[in-house]
């Protein structure tokens, strides 16, 4: 139902939106992300991807399993936990399969449901711990692969076509940036925290 202004009236009350450093995840002096200033193409791409990964961690920090699994922007099936699970699969596909040529069953894609990474994200502390372990293992694999690559022109294969490491890095930055935008909305709807 909606009122005269078009505002939905059948939803739970939203958390109060608060701005200022007191409501941010970390203060400016404790922020683990770099602010640019990278030297060279590899350092720039790796640095921006690292910052996007750290942003995901910041967006999820301090929440329990119930809050991480909450689908806070209906009718979307997205949750912060679902994003962690989804991005673990993205890392796995692009670095392990496309670049390293080591195909494995995708994390959190059960059977015929391509959305299982989101649909099966449940409010269970062990499911949360598993998602973070899986995501961190895939990030570690990716970082080691990139560090060992002699240059950014190293190629793998995607959909039967060659693809360069540099393009995969750009794609991952874009993927994280898009999903971190989703995380912004999910987190704000969960507890009102904004920014970063």
C-alpha positions as CSV (number, residue, x, y, z in Angstrom):
1,X,0.0,0.0,0.0
2,X,1.1,3.6,-0.6
3,X,0.0,6.9,0.9
4,X,-0.8,10.0,-1.1
5,X,2.9,10.8,-1.6
6,X,3.6,7.4,-3.0
7,X,5.4,6.2,0.1
8,X,4.9,2.6,1.0
9,X,3.0,2.2,4.2
10,X,3.3,-1.6,4.6
11,X,7.0,-1.6,5.3
12,X,8.7,-1.7,8.7
13,X,10.0,1.7,9.9
14,X,13.4,2.5,8.4
15,X,16.4,3.1,10.6
16,X,17.3,6.7,11.2
17,X,19.9,8.0,8.7
18,X,22.8,9.6,10.4
19,X,25.7,11.4,8.8
20,X,29.1,12.5,10.1
21,X,32.3,10.6,11.0
22,X,30.7,9.2,14.1
23,X,28.5,7.0,12.0
24,X,31.1,6.0,9.4
25,X,32.8,2.6,9.5
26,X,36.2,4.0,10.3
27,X,37.6,7.5,10.7
28,X,39.8,9.0,8.0
29,X,43.0,8.2,9.9
30,X,42.1,4.5,10.3
31,X,40.8,3.8,6.8
32,X,42.7,0.9,5.4
33,X,42.1,1.9,1.7
34,X,44.5,3.9,-0.3
35,X,43.5,7.2,-1.9
36,X,45.2,6.7,-5.2
37,X,48.7,7.8,-6.0
38,X,49.5,4.4,-7.4
39,X,52.6,4.2,-9.6
40,X,52.1,2.4,-12.9
41,X,49.3,0.4,-14.5
42,X,49.7,-2.8,-12.4
43,X,49.9,-0.9,-9.1
44,X,46.9,1.2,-10.1
45,X,44.6,-1.7,-11.1
46,X,45.7,-3.9,-8.1
47,X,45.3,-0.9,-5.8
48,X,41.8,0.0,-6.9
49,X,40.7,-3.6,-6.8
50,X,42.1,-3.9,-3.3
51,X,40.2,-0.8,-2.2
52,X,37.0,-2.2,-3.6
53,X,37.5,-5.5,-1.7
54,X,38.2,-3.6,1.5
55,X,35.0,-1.5,0.9
56,X,33.0,-4.7,0.9
57,X,34.5,-5.8,4.2
58,X,33.8,-2.4,5.7
59,X,30.2,-2.4,4.5
60,X,29.7,-5.8,6.3
61,X,31.6,-5.0,9.5
62,X,30.0,-5.2,12.9
63,X,26.8,-7.1,11.7
64,X,25.6,-10.4,13.0
65,X,24.4,-13.3,10.9
66,X,20.8,-12.1,10.9
67,X,21.7,-8.6,9.7
68,X,24.1,-9.9,7.0
69,X,21.5,-12.2,5.6
70,X,18.7,-9.6,5.7
71,X,17.1,-8.9,2.3
72,X,16.7,-5.2,3.2
73,X,15.7,-3.8,-0.2
74,X,12.6,-5.8,-1.3
75,X,11.7,-7.3,-3.6
76,X,15.4,-7.9,-4.3
77,X,16.9,-11.2,-3.1
78,X,20.2,-9.4,-2.4
79,X,21.7,-9.4,1.1
80,X,25.2,-8.4,2.3
81,X,25.9,-12.1,2.9
82,X,24.7,-12.9,-0.6
83,X,27.1,-10.3,-2.0
84,X,30.0,-11.9,-0.2
85,X,29.0,-15.3,-1.5
86,X,28.4,-13.9,-5.1
87,X,31.8,-12.2,-5.2
88,X,33.6,-15.3,-4.0
89,X,32.2,-17.0,-7.1
90,X,33.1,-14.0,-9.3
91,X,36.7,-14.2,-8.0
92,X,36.8,-17.9,-8.5
93,X,35.6,-17.8,-12.1
94,X,37.8,-15.0,-13.4
95,X,41.1,-15.8,-11.7
96,X,40.9,-19.6,-11.0
97,X,39.0,-20.7,-14.1
98,X,39.4,-18.0,-16.8
99,X,43.0,-17.0,-16.1
100,X,44.5,-20.1,-14.4
101,X,42.5,-22.6,-16.5
102,X,41.4,-24.5,-13.5
103,X,37.6,-25.0,-13.8
104,X,35.9,-26.1,-10.6
105,X,32.2,-26.2,-9.5
106,X,31.2,-22.6,-8.7
107,X,30.9,-21.7,-5.1
108,X,27.3,-21.4,-3.9
109,X,25.7,-22.3,-7.2
110,X,23.6,-25.4,-6.3
111,X,22.0,-27.4,-9.1
112,X,19.9,-25.4,-11.6
113,X,19.6,-22.2,-9.5
114,X,22.1,-19.6,-10.7
115,X,21.0,-17.3,-7.9
116,X,21.7,-19.7,-5.1
117,X,24.6,-17.4,-3.9
118,X,21.8,-15.0,-2.9
119,X,18.8,-17.3,-2.4
120,X,20.6,-19.6,0.0
121,X,22.3,-16.9,2.1
122,X,20.9,-17.7,5.5
123,X,21.2,-16.2,8.9
124,X,23.5,-18.8,10.3
125,X,26.9,-17.9,11.9
126,X,28.6,-20.9,10.3
127,X,27.2,-19.9,6.8
128,X,28.7,-16.4,7.4
129,X,32.0,-17.8,8.5
130,X,32.1,-20.1,5.5
131,X,31.3,-17.3,3.1
132,X,34.1,-15.1,4.4
133,X,36.6,-18.1,4.4
134,X,35.6,-18.9,0.8
135,X,35.8,-15.3,-0.3
136,X,39.2,-14.7,1.4
137,X,40.6,-17.9,-0.1
138,X,39.6,-16.8,-3.6
139,X,41.0,-13.3,-3.1
140,X,44.3,-14.8,-1.9
141,X,44.4,-17.0,-5.0
142,X,43.8,-14.0,-7.2
143,X,46.4,-11.9,-5.5
144,X,49.0,-14.6,-5.8
145,X,48.2,-15.2,-9.5
146,X,48.4,-11.4,-10.3
147,X,51.7,-11.0,-8.4
148,X,53.2,-14.0,-10.3
149,X,52.1,-12.8,-13.7
150,X,55.0,-11.4,-15.7
151,X,52.8,-8.7,-17.2
152,X,49.2,-7.6,-17.6
153,X,49.0,-9.0,-21.1
154,X,49.0,-12.6,-19.8
155,X,45.8,-14.2,-21.2
156,X,43.3,-16.8,-20.2
157,X,40.0,-17.7,-21.8
158,X,36.4,-16.5,-21.3
159,X,33.6,-17.9,-23.5
160,X,36.2,-19.5,-25.8
161,X,38.0,-16.2,-26.5
162,X,41.3,-15.0,-25.1
163,X,41.1,-12.4,-22.3
164,X,44.0,-10.4,-20.8
165,X,44.7,-10.1,-17.1
166,X,44.4,-6.3,-17.4
167,X,40.8,-6.7,-18.7
168,X,39.9,-9.1,-15.9
169,X,41.3,-6.6,-13.3
170,X,39.2,-3.8,-14.8
171,X,36.2,-6.0,-14.9
172,X,36.6,-7.0,-11.2
173,X,36.9,-3.3,-10.2
174,X,33.7,-2.6,-12.1
175,X,32.0,-5.7,-10.5
176,X,32.9,-4.7,-7.0
177,X,32.0,-1.0,-7.6
178,X,28.5,-2.0,-8.8
179,X,28.0,-4.4,-5.9
180,X,29.4,-2.0,-3.3
181,X,26.7,0.4,-4.4
182,X,24.2,-2.3,-3.6
183,X,26.0,-2.8,-0.3
184,X,25.5,0.9,0.4
185,X,21.7,0.6,0.2
186,X,21.6,-2.7,2.0
187,X,23.6,-1.4,4.9
188,X,21.7,1.8,5.2
189,X,18.4,-0.1,5.2
190,X,19.8,-2.5,7.8
191,X,21.0,0.0,10.4
192,X,21.2,3.4,8.9
193,X,25.0,3.5,8.5
194,X,26.2,5.3,5.4
195,X,29.3,6.4,3.6
196,X,32.6,4.9,2.6
